[in-house]
Amino acid sequence: MRSPAPEVPVRLLLALALGTVLNPLNSSMIAVALVSLQRDFSVGIATSTWLASSFYLTASVCQPLMGRFADQFGARRLFIAGLALMAATSALAPLAPTFGWLLVARVFQAVATSTAYPSALILIRHAAGPSTQRRSGAPPARALATLAVAGSVSAALGPALGGLLVAVAGWQAVFGVNVPLTAVGIVIALRVLPRTPPRYGRSWGLRDIDVPGIALFAGTLSALIVLVLSFADDPTWWLVPVVIVTFGLLVRRELRVAQPFLDIRGLINQRSLTTVLAQQGGVNLVFYCVFFGMPMWLEHVRGLTPDSVGLMLLPVTVVGLLVIPLTARVLPRYGSRRVLVTGFSVLLIATSAVQLLDEDASVALLLTIVVLLGVPNGLNNLGLQTALYEAAPADRVGASAGLFQTFRYLGAISATSVLGVVLEQDLSTRGMHHVGYVMTSVAATLLLLTLVSMRRHR
């Protein structure tokens, strides 16, 4: 019998939400400012897109790094430090004299915002109390739902807010808007965030940081991301041995040190955590195939206008947001695994329905498929966050949360490669069906992983 889900103070959730929205907001808001930036700095399209790519690449590496620091040195101080760094960087970015300096500012923004989610998960666990450490304790579903909704809404509203800011005050406002947000966040955080003791007390120093492990992890992940991205155009096969060698060195290093940055042995033993990370990558691969692939097909093949395409895909976000609070109500009773089985089952049906698409598909059929794709978006979003919360070791909540975010980026990057490989060669209904086959295969694998996990848990 599971105990009732613990309550987390509303003001704490407000403070954490203000911090966690900055990463998805700034990752999506920059998209509508690229044209203005390209014109003002006299750079090409490919160069300007590095403002987005550098943010994703840096965040994917820094999320587990900042999470590990939060585990070691205290979540409260790292959360506030991230907000302070974000405020300073955003205030200075509009003054950048060259494009290179602006690119450096984006990298620092990614570092700063990478502190929020891992720290938030630690602080929620601390506020929820010791009951969540026991098998019988239900996770704080409302708190996790708040983070899920805040992240989804900020990512969805980012382009609209960015467009308004650019129209009113230029690209500089896309950076400047973060200053009042972070200022308010710092004030609230100082007042309400609980003090979580650092793992090493006051005696920590550089000796407690696994610098070689961090360097090998960053090198392996960076090479892997560049390799995956290259599949859409001209694969850089020479990176394959680089990834293999650096990963081998990383594993060798992390198995030998007492306090590894990446707990390889723990990931091997904690199969439930490894499963959650794999599921996170797979879910985001499917989601971004829909998010990026469907607009291409609807506009170029179905012949819809860009504004109609935007309205057509709106239910994916809206339905997902509506499902999250409903999921939070049933999750403490049925558990994350049953929620994920339901979510992956609906995802399997929805991705299979992509095969019904053709040039003459009715609007009613298109909307049905889109709504079907939105339902698992909400179920799986909260279900996976809860599964992560349950599976993460108590002393590595931050690092596990960071890896969770890294696998989100890896899923998104993998989706762009799938779309590049398939739709670059065949932007047609047949090509979209082939993308659908990939999505259905991934959904089936996710469902199978969850069923195996349920059986092992029992």
FIPA-840531 format. One record per atom (N, C-alpha, C): z, x, y. Coordinates in pm, whole numbers, padded with zeros to 5 digits, always signed. Each point is the difference from the previous one (the first is absolute). Layout:
ZXY...
This chain:
+00000+00085-00119+00000-00085+00119+00000+00089+00124-00099-00020+00087-00010+00081+00121+00090-00057+00108+00071+00089+00072+00084-00045+00110-00086-00039+00118+00052-00079+00097-00079-00038+00116-00047+00122+00078-00117-00017+00062-00054+00110+00079+00092+00031+00117+00032+00127+00025+00090+00036+00110-00066-00026+00135+00082-00032+00099-00048-00024+00134+00003+00128+00082-00104+00021+00079-00008+00114+00091+00001-00055+00142+00084+00055+00090+00010-00054+00137-00136-00012+00069-00017-00111+00073-00127-00027+00067-00031+00108+00104+00101+00044+00074-00025+00099+00104-00043+00134-00060+00048+00030-00121-00045+00121-00067-00147-00014-00039-00037-00117-00051-00139-00024-00037-00092+00008+00121+00046-00049+00115-00080+00008+00123-00025+00145+00038+00105+00082-00006-00014+00142+00034-00096+00070-00095+00011-00027-00129-00087+00063-00100-00144-00047+00014-00018-00130+00027-00135-00053+00017-00070+00062+00119+00073+00021+00110-00059+00062+00119-00051+00141-00030+00069+00069-00089-00044+00134-00036-00115+00000-00099+00007-00087-00101-00100+00004-00107-00136-00056+00043-00005-00082+00107-00130-00054+00042-00086+00105+00069+00060+00110+00045-00075+00097+00079-00111+00068-00081+00025+00026-00128-00101+00068-00081-00122-00088-00023+00013-00121-00056-00120-00083-00018-00064-00041+00131+00080-00022+00105-00055-00039+00130-00089+00110+00057+00047+00123-00003-00077+00111+00058-00114+00045-00091+00009-00030-00127-00111+00037-00089-00118-00093+00019+00024-00127+00039-00110-00096+00017-00041-00017+00146+00093+00020+00094-00027-00024+00142-00103+00098+00057-00004+00122-00054-00088+00103+00054-00147-00033-00022-00030-00087-00099-00140-00026-00037-00083-00049+00117+00057-00089+00082-00078-00059+00109-00005+00090+00123+00074+00111-00001-00001+00092+00114-00095+00117-00021-00059+00012-00117-00081+00119-00031-00123+00011+00088-00064-00113+00032-00120+00005+00085+00034+00053+00138+00108-00049+00059+00042+00047+00132+00038+00147-00003+00070+00040-00105+00039+00140-00014-00122+00090-00017-00095-00047-00078-00123+00076-00022-00072+00024+00132-00005-00104+00084-00068+00011+00129+00075+00092+00096+00132-00015+00009+00077+00077+00097+00009+00148-00035+00002+00033-00128+00011+00140-00042-00133+00061-00041-00107-00080+00008-00136+00048-00032-00007+00062-00140+00048-00074-00099-00006+00044-00139-00082-00101-00080-00044+00041-00118-00079-00087-00084+00085-00099-00077-00067-00092-00068+00069-00103-00077+00084+00064-00112-00061+00094-00073+00070+00063-00112+00125+00073+00050-00010+00064+00116+00116+00071+00055+00110-00097+00042-00039-00110+00065+00101-00096+00047+00076-00064-00114-00066-00020-00115+00068-00065-00112+00111+00086-00058+00005+00129+00036+00109+00085-00046+00134-00045+00055-00002-00078+00110+00125-00054+00053+00063-00097-00099-00084-00069-00078+00051-00088-00105+00027+00077-00128-00095+00085-00041+00013+00072-00127+00118+00096+00001+00022+00070+00111+00111+00094+00007+00134-00071-00013+00008-00120+00055+00124-00079-00009+00028-00036-00145-00103-00049-00073+00018-00038-00140+00037+00120-00086-00071+00110+00021+00024+00119-00082+00141+00054+00023+00039+00010+00128+00133+00053+00032+00110-00091-00053-00017-00132+00019+00101-00095-00047+00014+00002-00151-00112+00014-00071+00007-00001-00146+00079+00120-00053-00007+00112+00071+00076+00119-00039+00145-00010+00049+00019-00052+00121+00132+00004+00063+00094-00111-00048-00052-00111-00052+00088-00108-00042+00104+00047-00103-00041+00062-00112+00102+00049-00094+00082+00115+00055-00059+00080+00090+00074+00111+00060+00112-00054+00089-00032-00096+00087+00102-00059+00086+00103-00078-00082-00047-00063-00108+00094-00069-00088+00099+00094-00065-00049+00117-00039+00090+00100-00060+00101+00051+00104-00048+00020+00122+00092+00042+00107+00105-00108+00026-00041-00126-00006+00096-00110+00020+00105+00000-00110-00042+00027-00123+00096+00011-00111+00099+00114+00024-00053+00111+00048+00083+00121+00011+00088+00001+00124-00056-00043+00113+00067+00024+00127+00048-00127+00071-00019-00116-00060+00048-00124+00060-00112-00086+00055-00006-00126-00043-00109-00090+00039+00010-00039+00147+00120-00023+00049+00016-00046+00139-00053+00104+00099+00039+00124-00018-00042+00102+00096-00150+00024-00009-00059-00011-00121-00144+00022-00011-00077-00117+00059+00049-00123-00020-00064-00119+00056-00006+00011+00152+00112+00036+00062+00006+00011+00146-00083+00118+00049+00003+00111-00073-00080+00117+00039-00149-00034-00002-00042-00079-00100-00140-00042-00008-00040-00084+00120+00088-00092+00040-00028-00083+00118-00009+00086+00126+00089+00098+00013-00001+00086+00118-00128+00083+00006-00041+00056-00114-00124+00078-00005-00120-00089+00032+00000-00123-00050-00109-00093+00028-00007-00033+00149+00116-00020+00064+00003-00032+00143-00056+00117+00082+00044+00122-00032-00046+00116+00076-00150+00024-00020-00045-00009-00123-00142+00022-00029-00088-00104+00067+00041-00126-00007-00080-00108+00058-00004+00008+00152+00107+00050+00060+00002+00015+00146-00091+00114+00045-00011+00104-00080-00082+00116+00037-00146-00014-00039-00029-00079-00102-00137-00012-00050-00102-00041+00107+00029-00098+00088-00099-00037+00102-00033+00113+00098+00084+00104+00004-00023+00113+00091-00078+00112-00067-00043-00020-00124-00069+00105-00075-00126+00045+00075-00015+00132+00026-00116+00048+00076-00128+00008-00084+00015+00014-00132-00116+00010-00089+00020-00087-00123-00109-00020-00072+00007-00080-00121+00090+00066-00104-00002+00133-00006+00082+00072-00096+00148-00027+00020+00045-00004+00126+00140-00030+00027+00035-00143-00039-00094-00091+00020+00025-00138-00040+00012-00011-00152-00081+00079-00071+00007+00002-00145+00136+00052-00047+00053+00100+00069+00134+00052-00032+00104-00110+00022-00016-00078+00107+00093-00110+00027-00002-00103-00112-00118-00029-00054-00011-00096-00110+00072+00053-00125-00011+00130-00024+00070+00059-00114+00150-00016+00017+00050+00026+00120+00144-00015+00026+00042-00146-00010-00087-00093+00041+00030-00142-00017+00018-00034-00148-00088+00055-00083+00010-00026-00144+00129+00056-00058+00038+00120+00044+00126+00059-00047+00117-00087+00043+00001-00042+00127+00111-00078+00053+00015-00134-00070-00110-00071-00021+00008-00133-00061+00025+00006-00150-00017+00117-00060+00024+00014-00143+00148-00002-00034+00087+00012+00100+00144+00000-00026+00055-00140-00022-00069-00102+00050+00060-00134+00011+00020-00069-00134-00106-00016-00079+00012-00080-00122+00096+00062-00102-00011+00130-00032+00097+00057-00095+00144-00013+00050+00022+00025+00130+00135-00012+00055+00048-00145-00006-00091-00094+00027+00037-00142-00001+00047-00043-00139-00067+00046-00104+00039-00038-00136+00139+00054-00034+00029+00122+00044+00133+00057-00023+00106-00080+00075-00029-00035+00124+00097-00074+00082+00023-00141-00052-00105-00064-00052+00017-00133-00061+00086+00011-00124-00024+00101-00081+00079+00019-00122+00147+00025+00036+00021+00078+00106+00136+00028+00044+00069-00127+00049-00073-00081+00080+00058-00122+00056+00023-00107-00106-00085-00001-00104+00011-00102-00104+00123+00021-00087+00052+00122-00003+00123+00025-00075-00024+00048-00140+00107+00035-00071-00011+00058-00134-00051-00094-00106-00002-00133+00026-00044-00094-00104-00144+00023-00039-00082+00050+00095-00141+00022-00031-00022+00121-00090+00105+00080-00019-00015+00114-00090+00015-00042-00146+00058-00118-00022+00023-00044-00136-00119-00080-00051-00019+00000-00129-00111-00071-00060+00006-00150+00030+00124-00055+00010+00015-00143+00022-00021-00040+00146-00004+00097+00091-00012-00032+00141-00143-00030+00040-00021-00110+00072-00133-00034+00048-00031+00081+00126-00125+00046+00019-00036+00073+00120+00000-00092+00122+00015+00056+00120+00000-00081+00123-00140-00048+00034-00041-00111-00061-00138-00047+00012-00037-00033+00144+00094-00060+00075-00031-00038+00138-00028+00124+00086+00079+00104-00020-00019+00123+00077-00134+00064-00032-00035+00009-00129-00126+00058-00039-00117-00086+00047+00018-00133-00001-00104-00090+00050-00023+00021+00149+00107+00026+00074-00013+00025+00144-00086+00122+00026+00024+00108-00074-00082+00121+00015-00144-00028-00039-00021-00077-00108-00135-00030-00045-00077-00081+00103+00064-00102+00055-00066-00085+00101-00027+00080+00126+00097+00079+00045-00017+00079+00121-00117+00098-00013-00010+00067-00116-00109+00093-00022-00134-00068-00005-00009-00114-00069-00127-00072-00013-00046-00057+00134+00093-00058+00075-00036-00059+00130-00045+00107+00098+00072+00112+00005-00036+00105+00096-00136+00060-00033-00029+00019-00130-00131+00054-00038-00112-00098+00035+00026-00131-00021-00101-00101+00029-00023-00017+00149+00107+00010+00079-00012-00021+00144-00042+00127+00074+00003+00114-00068-00033+00127+00065-00134+00001+00072-00110-00036-00066-00130+00000+00068-00005-00095+00120+00059-00120-00014-00001-00096+00111+00080+00053+00118+00120+00054-00027+00083+00056+00107-00069+00121+00063-00057+00085-00084-00070+00118+00052-00117-00039+00088-00076-00101-00041-00113-00045+00081+00045-00051+00136+00110-00075+00003+00052-00052+00126+00047+00114+00090+00070+00097-00057+00051+00112+00079-00113+00084+00057-00103+00027-00081-00113+00079+00047-00073-00072+00112-00017-00133-00015-00071-00078+00101+00076-00002+00133+00133-00003-00007+00082-00012+00121+00028+00136+00065+00034+00099-00082+00049+00127+00057-00064+00124-00061-00103-00014-00081-00065+00118-00058+00069+00048-00127-00061+00102-00062+00052+00049-00128+00141+00057+00013+00037+00044+00120+00133+00056+00020+00110-00100-00036-00028-00129+00021+00102-00102-00026+00031-00013-00148-00095+00038-00087+00024-00006-00143+00112+00095-00039+00012+00110+00072+00110+00092-00022+00124-00042+00080-00022-00039+00126+00110-00032+00089+00084-00117-00046-00059-00097-00072+00076-00118-00042+00115+00037-00095-00012+00116-00065+00107+00042-00091+00128+00041+00073-00012+00040+00127+00116+00052+00072+00108-00107+00017-00031-00119+00055+00107-00101+00009+00047-00049-00136-00092-00007-00098+00041-00044-00134+00102+00096-00060-00028+00129+00010+00092+00099-00058+00130+00010+00081-00009-00019+00133+00122+00004+00082+00096-00112-00041-00054-00120-00017+00083-00112-00046+00053+00029-00140-00087+00054-00085+00042+00031-00137+00113+00101-00005-00004+00103+00085+00106+00102+00003+00132-00061+00044-00004-00081+00104+00123-00063+00051+00065-00086-00108-00082-00083-00067+00055-00087-00104+00049+00083-00119-00078+00101-00038+00037+00083-00115+00132+00071+00022+00021+00052+00120+00126+00069+00030+00120-00093-00011-00023-00128+00028+00110-00095-00001+00029-00058-00138-00104-00020-00082+00021-00080-00122-00020+00076-00131-00071+00112+00000-00026+00067-00128+00129+00062-00055+00030-00027-00127+00120+00061-00059-00020+00148-00023+00108+00074+00004-00007+00144-00025+00000+00026-00150-00110+00058-00047-00009+00035-00142+00026+00149-00013+00096+00040-00082+00034+00142-00010-00115+00080-00061-00035+00115+00060-00102+00086-00059+00047+00055-00133-00095+00025-00087+00034+00043-00135+00075+00133-00001-00031+00087+00097+00062+00132+00002+00106+00013+00109+00044-00113+00053+00102+00004+00103-00047+00081+00120+00089+00083+00055-00035+00079+00119-00042+00143-00035-00012+00028-00130-00028+00138-00040-00147+00024-00030-00084-00102+00028-00139+00016-00038-00071+00097+00095-00110+00053-00051-00082+00090+00079-00136+00015-00065-00076+00099+00043-00134+00019-00053+00001+00029-00150+00112+00056-00047+00008+00032-00143-00004-00126-00087+00033-00115+00059+00001-00125-00075-00138-00068-00001-00096+00057+00070-00134-00060+00008-00094+00079-00091-00067-00071-00087-00093+00061-00095-00134+00023+00069-00006+00104+00085-00120+00026+00081-00123+00027-00087+00009+00086-00105-00119+00021-00084-00047-00129-00067+00095-00085-00045-00038-00127-00061-00072-00091+00098+00050-00003+00125-00064-00081+00104-00141+00050+00026-00016+00132+00010-00132+00057+00028-00098-00030-00113+00044+00015-00125-00088-00028-00114-00035-00149-00009+00098-00086+00029-00026-00144-00001-00102-00036+00108+00018+00052+00121-00092-00029+00110-00140+00051-00032-00009+00121-00057-00130+00055-00034-00070-00079-00109+00076-00038-00104-00058-00078-00110-00050-00136+00050+00084-00070+00075-00036-00134+00047-00116+00005+00098+00000+00097+00092-00109+00012+00097-00133+00026-00070+00001+00092-00096-00123+00030-00073-00047-00121-00081+00094-00072-00060-00035-00118-00078-00062-00109+00088+00058-00023+00118-00051-00102+00091-00140+00034+00049-00020+00125+00040-00134+00042+00045-00101-00013-00114+00041+00035-00123-00088-00013-00115-00038-00146-00025+00098-00089+00002-00028-00142-00024-00089-00057+00110+00026+00036+00125-00083-00049+00110-00144+00048-00012-00019+00119-00056-00136+00056-00008-00086-00071-00102+00060-00076-00093-00079-00068-00103-00099-00099+00060+00030-00053+00120-00088-00099+00062-00129+00061+00052-00005+00132+00015-00120+00063+00057-00047+00118-00084+00065+00113+00021-00039+00123-00071+00126+00061-00060+00029-00026-00127+00126+00045-00061+00022+00150+00013+00116+00039+00044+00036+00142+00011+00067+00042-00131-00081+00027-00101+00053+00027-00134+00084+00126-00005-00023+00092+00096+00079+00124-00003+00148-00026+00024+00034-00120+00052+00141-00033+00022+00071-00039-00129-00075-00031-00106+00062-00039-00126+00090+00111-00053-00049+00124-00013+00092+00106-00047+00114+00026+00097-00024-00020+00130+00107+00019+00099+00113-00099-00026-00036-00127-00023+00100-00103-00029+00075+00032-00129-00073+00042-00103+00062+00029-00130+00099+00117+00012-00044+00107+00068+00085+00120+00012+00123-00029+00084-00018-00062+00117+00115-00027+00087+00097-00099-00064-00054-00098-00073+00089-00095-00068+00077+00069-00112-00067+00088-00073+00069+00075-00105+00112+00085+00056-00028+00068+00112+00103+00081+00065+00115-00087+00051-00034-00119+00051+00103-00093+00049+00092-00042-00113-00057-00039-00114+00081-00043-00114+00088+00114-00048-00059+00118-00012+00076+00118-00046+00117+00029+00093-00027-00006+00129+00105+00028+00099+00111-00105-00006-00038-00129+00000+00099-00106+00012+00084-00016-00126-00050+00045-00115+00079-00006-00122+00103+00112-00007-00015+00102+00085+00087+00116-00008+00111+00004+00105-00018-00072+00111+00099+00008+00108+00108-00106-00019+00119+00030+00054+00114-00092-00017-00015-00125+00085-00056+00013+00121-00017-00114+00090-00148-00010+00039-00084-00054-00089-00144-00005+00027-00034-00104+00106-00105+00028+00075-00050-00100+00095-00056-00120-00075-00083+00025-00101-00056-00104-00083+00064+00009-00138+00080-00099-00034+00075+00003-00125-00091-00037-00117-00075+00098-00049-00095-00023-00109+00073-00049-00125+00110+00066-00033+00074-00039-00120+00053-00143+00013+00043-00037+00121+00048-00136+00021-00111-00103-00013-00121+00033+00050-00113-00092-00012-00040-00020-00146+00014+00107-00079-00032-00012-00143+00102-00087-00070+00128+00020+00033+00106-00077-00066+00011-00142+00054-00025-00018+00130+00008-00133+00062-00137-00068-00009-00033-00048-00120-00132-00059-00019-00021-00126+00083+00108-00072+00028-00013-00119+00082-00045+00035+00141+00053+00111+00056-00040+00043+00134-00145+00047+00000-00039+00076-00101-00138+00046-00011-00096-00117-00010+00040-00103-00075-00083-00120-00012-00019-00069+00134+00108-00011+00076-00007-00065+00132-00096+00075+00092+00006+00133-00001-00088+00080+00084-00147-00021-00039-00027-00001-00131-00136-00023-00047-00048-00140+00040+00087-00099-00012-00035-00136+00038-00028-00009+00150+00078+00070+00080-00023+00000+00144-00139+00054+00034-00038+00108-00065-00133+00055+00023-00109-00096-00042+00016-00063-00117-00101-00093-00049-00013-00124+00086+00112-00057+00042-00001-00120+00085-00075+00028+00131+00026+00114+00059-00064+00031+00127-00147+00036-00016-00037+00055-00116-00141+00021-00026-00075-00133+00001+00056-00101-00068-00063-00132-00004+00001-00064+00139+00114+00006+00069+00012-00065+00130-00102+00055+00099-00012+00133+00006-00091+00058+00099-00146-00012-00042-00027-00013-00128-00137-00034-00042-00038-00137+00056+00096-00093-00001-00024-00132+00058-00008+00009+00151+00096+00071+00060+00014+00004+00146-00120+00067+00067-00057+00102-00065-00115+00070+00056-00132-00046-00061+00001-00033-00129-00124-00034-00069-00052-00140+00030+00090-00099+00002-00043-00137+00026-00068-00016+00136+00053+00059+00110-00071-00013+00127-00142+00056-00004-00020+00113-00070-00135+00056-00012-00094-00098-00067+00046-00060-00111-00085-00093-00073-00025-00128+00080+00106-00053+00061-00015-00125+00075-00095+00015+00118+00002+00115+00065-00085+00019+00118-00141+00040-00036-00015+00097-00091-00133+00055-00029-00077-00082-00103+00068-00065-00092-00067-00075-00106+00008-00151+00025+00121-00049+00026+00017-00144+00022-00050-00043+00137-00011+00097+00096-00058-00030+00130+00095-00061+00100+00130+00015-00017+00096-00055+00095+00014+00093+00121+00036-00057+00113+00024+00080+00121+00136+00069-00011+00020+00109+00076+00128+00072-00009+00122-00088+00027-00010-00092+00099+00116-00084+00027+00027-00097-00114-00107-00048-00065+00018-00089-00116+00060+00075-00118-00040+00126-00015+00056+00082-00108+00150+00018+00020+00041+00027+00125+00142+00015+00030+00079-00125-00033-00052-00116+00036+00067-00126-00031+00003-00026-00149-00108+00038-00069-00009-00023-00144+00106+00080-00076+00032+00120+00048+00097+00085-00070+00143-00019+00048+00018-00079+00105+00134-00023+00052+00096-00057-00103-00044-00092-00090+00093-00054-00100+00062+00104-00092-00066+00114-00021+00060+00104-00085+00134+00043+00057+00003+00023+00133+00124+00041+00065+00097-00116+00015-00051-00116+00046+00087-00115+00027+00066-00050-00127-00078-00018-00106+00056-00049-00126+00101+00100-00056-00033+00128+00010+00094+00102-00047+00132-00005+00073-00005-00021+00132+00123-00009+00079+00080-00124-00035-00067-00111-00028+00070-00123-00037+00065+00011-00138-00062+00076-00088+00051+00013-00137+00125+00089-00004+00011+00099+00091+00112+00094-00004+00136-00069+00009+00024-00091+00098+00130-00067+00004+00029-00085-00124-00104-00064-00054+00018-00077-00124+00038+00091-00116-00064+00116-00004+00032+00097-00105+00144+00049+00013+00045+00020+00125+00137+00046+00023+00102-00100-00053-00033-00129-00002+00093-00102-00048+00012+00001-00152-00111+00025-00069+00003-00008-00147+00028+00135-00065-00020+00108+00076+00012+00134-00059+00139+00030-00055+00109-00034+00072+00132+00030-00057+00027-00071-00132-00064-00115-00020+00023-00076-00124-00084+00052-00117-00126+00032+00027-00092+00035-00108-00023+00150-00015+00028+00079+00104-00015+00145-00010-00139+00046+00039-00009+00127+00034-00126+00055+00052-00110+00003-00106+00035+00023-00126-00104+00011-00102-00073-00132-00022+00073-00111-00003-00067-00129-00016-00085-00034+00121+00049+00036+00118-00080-00022+00121-00129+00081-00006+00009+00124-00046-00118+00084-00009-00097-00049-00107+00052-00051-00112-00088-00056-00102-00080-00117+00060+00068-00085+00075-00068-00111+00066-00103+00051+00100+00041+00097+00083-00090+00053+00102-00123+00067-00059+00019+00080-00104-00113+00069-00061-00090-00096-00078+00058-00107-00054-00081-00101-00069-00092-00072+00098+00056-00038+00116-00083-00064+00102-00104+00097+00053+00039+00127+00015-00095+00102+00045-00114+00016-00098+00029-00006-00128-00104+00010-00103-00098-00116+00011+00053-00121+00021-00086-00118+00016-00084+00012+00127+00064+00042+00111-00069+00008+00128-00111+00104-00001+00027+00117-00058-00104+00104-00004-00113-00038-00096+00033-00075-00105-00106-00048-00090-00090-00099+00072+00057-00077+00093-00078-00100+00075-00102+00065+00092+00014+00130+00028-00098+00069+00084-00139-00007-00065-00005-00012-00132-00128-00009-00069-00075-00129+00033+00067-00098+00060-00064-00126+00040-00074+00012+00132+00020+00110+00071-00065+00017+00130-00151+00016-00015-00074-00066+00086-00144+00023+00013-00043-00038+00142-00127+00022+00030-00049-00022+00136+00015-00145+00044+00003-00095-00094+00007-00142+00035+00139-00059-00022+00100+00086-00019+00135-00050-00025+00048-00085+00117+00061-00114-00031+00048-00091+00105+00122+00058+00069+00026-00050+00121+00116+00043+00076+00128-00038-00075-00002-00115-00067+00117-00045-00076+00032+00099-00112-00102+00047-00071+00022+00098-00107+00053+00131+00058-00059+00046+00112+00045+00124+00062+00146-00009+00041+00039-00113+00061+00138-00016+00043+00095-00008-00119-00044-00063-00109+00084-00008-00120+00029+00139-00055-00103+00084-00006+00018+00136-00051+00091+00080+00093-00020-00016+00130+00081+00072+00097+00147-00042-00009+00026-00130-00013+00138-00048-00013+00062+00052-00129-00078-00001-00108+00049+00054-00127+00039+00147+00013-00077+00074+00079+00031+00142+00020+00123+00018+00089+00032-00099+00084+00116+00011+00087+00132-00023-00071-00001-00087-00102+00125-00034-00071+00064+00123-00066-00074+00078-00080+00063+00119-00060+00035+00106+00103-00064-00004+00116+00033+00095+00105+00147-00013+00039+00048-00125+00013+00141-00022+00033+00092+00025-00117-00037-00048-00118+00084+00018-00119+00020+00147-00034-00110+00075+00000+00008+00139-00042+00064+00089+00107-00019-00035+00126+00060+00078+00108+00151+00004-00014+00062-00116-00006+00147-00005-00012+00045+00037-00140-00076-00039-00102+00038+00033-00137+00008+00150-00023-00097+00074+00054+00000+00146-00019+00110+00067+00082+00026-00049+00122+00109+00058+00077+00134-00021-00070+00018-00116-00060+00123-00027-00073+00010+00087-00125-00111+00012-00072-00002+00085-00119+00032+00145+00035-00052+00046+00114+00031+00135+00046+00150+00013+00029+00054-00098+00069+00142-00001+00035+00087+00009-00125-00041-00070-00106+00076-00001-00126-00016+00130-00077-00119+00061+00007-00029+00115-00085+00039+00134+00063+00009+00006+00134+00026+00128+00067+00141+00051-00031+00015+00128-00040+00133+00058-00021+00079-00004+00131+00132-00018-00010+00084-00017+00118-00008+00119+00095-00017+00122-00054-00001+00118+00086-00140+00035+00048-00101-00080-00038-00138+00028+00042-00072-00126+00045+00073-00090+00063-00062-00124+00049-00106+00032+00105+00033+00089+00093-00093+00034+00107-00126+00066-00052+00016+00098-00089-00117+00069-00056-00087-00095-00080+00064-00091-00076-00076-00098-00079-00075-00096+00091+00065-00044+00109-00067-00088+00095-00117+00070+00067+00016+00129+00028-00110+00076+00058-00118+00011-00094+00027+00029-00127-00109+00004-00100-00067-00137-00013+00078-00105+00010-00054-00136-00004-00103-00020+00109+00029+00047+00121-00094-00011+00111-00120+00092-00020+00023+00118-00058-00110+00091-00027-00101-00063-00096+00049-00069-00102-00090-00064-00095-00075-00117+00065+00057-00058+00105-00075-00102+00076-00122+00064+00065+00020+00116+00061-00112+00070+00062-00103+00044-00105+00048+00049-00113-00093+00043-00105-00084-00117-00050+00062-00118-00013-00076-00117-00040-00105-00037+00101+00036+00005+00128-00095-00034+00106-00116+00100+00003+00033+00128-00014-00104+00105+00001-00092-00015-00121+00057-00032-00116-00080-00021-00120-00095-00118+00018+00047-00104+00070-00084-00117+00024-00121+00036+00086+00021+00081+00103-00114+00040+00084-00101+00081-00079+00048+00079-00096-00092+00077-00084-00079-00092-00093+00069-00100-00060-00070-00095-00086-00109-00073+00078+00034-00047+00118-00098-00072+00082-00114+00091+00043+00034+00127+00032-00104+00093+00039-00096+00029-00113+00054+00021-00120-00085+00030-00115-00088-00119-00038+00058-00122+00002-00073-00118-00048-00087-00061+00110+00060-00036+00113-00074-00074+00102-00093+00087+00082+00026+00130+00006-00093+00090+00069-00135+00000-00072+00004-00011-00132-00123-00002-00078-00060-00139-00014+00086-00102+00003-00049-00135-00028+00085-00103+00074-00026-00016+00130+00072-00100+00080-00067-00136-00022+00036-00062-00111-00060-00127-00039+00104-00079-00080-00039-00118-00044+00091-00079-00084+00029+00074-00130-00101+00064-00056+00022+00077-00123+00101+00111+00023-00012+00070+00115+00094+00105+00031+00142-00054+00016+00013-00118+00064+00133-00059+00016+00057-00042-00134-00087-00044-00091+00047-00034-00136+00053+00125-00071-00067+00114+00022+00047+00124-00061+00137+00040+00055+00018-00018+00131+00133+00023+00059+00101-00094-00063-00043-00126-00024+00087-00098-00064+00042+00043-00139-00091+00062-00075+00035+00050-00134+00111+00105+00009-00011+00089+00101+00103+00103+00019+00134-00066+00031-00001-00097+00093+00124-00067+00038+00061-00075-00117-00082-00067-00080+00051-00075-00115+00060+00094-00104-00065+00113-00021+00052+00098-00096+00136+00053+00045+00014+00027+00130+00127+00049+00053+00107-00108-00012-00036-00127+00032+00097-00110-00009+00048-00018-00144-00092+00010-00096+00039-00013-00140+00093+00113-00043-00027+00122+00049+00087+00114-00032+00139-00020+00060+00006-00051+00123+00129-00025+00065+00081-00103-00078-00066-00105-00045+00070-00103-00078+00052+00058-00131-00082+00081-00066+00040+00061-00126+00120+00093+00021-00003+00080+00106+00112+00090+00030+00130-00078+00019-00009-00113+00068+00120-00080+00026+00054-00063-00127-00089-00050-00086+00043-00060-00127+00067+00105-00088-00057+00121-00003+00062+00109-00078+00136+00035+00058+00009+00003+00135+00127+00030+00065+00105-00106-00032-00040-00127-00002+00094-00108-00034+00052+00015-00142-00091+00032-00090+00039+00016-00141+00095+00118-00017-00028+00110+00070+00086+00119-00008+00137-00030+00061+00001-00078+00109+00126-00034+00066+00088-00085-00092-00061-00094-00071+00077-00085-00091+00057+00081-00115
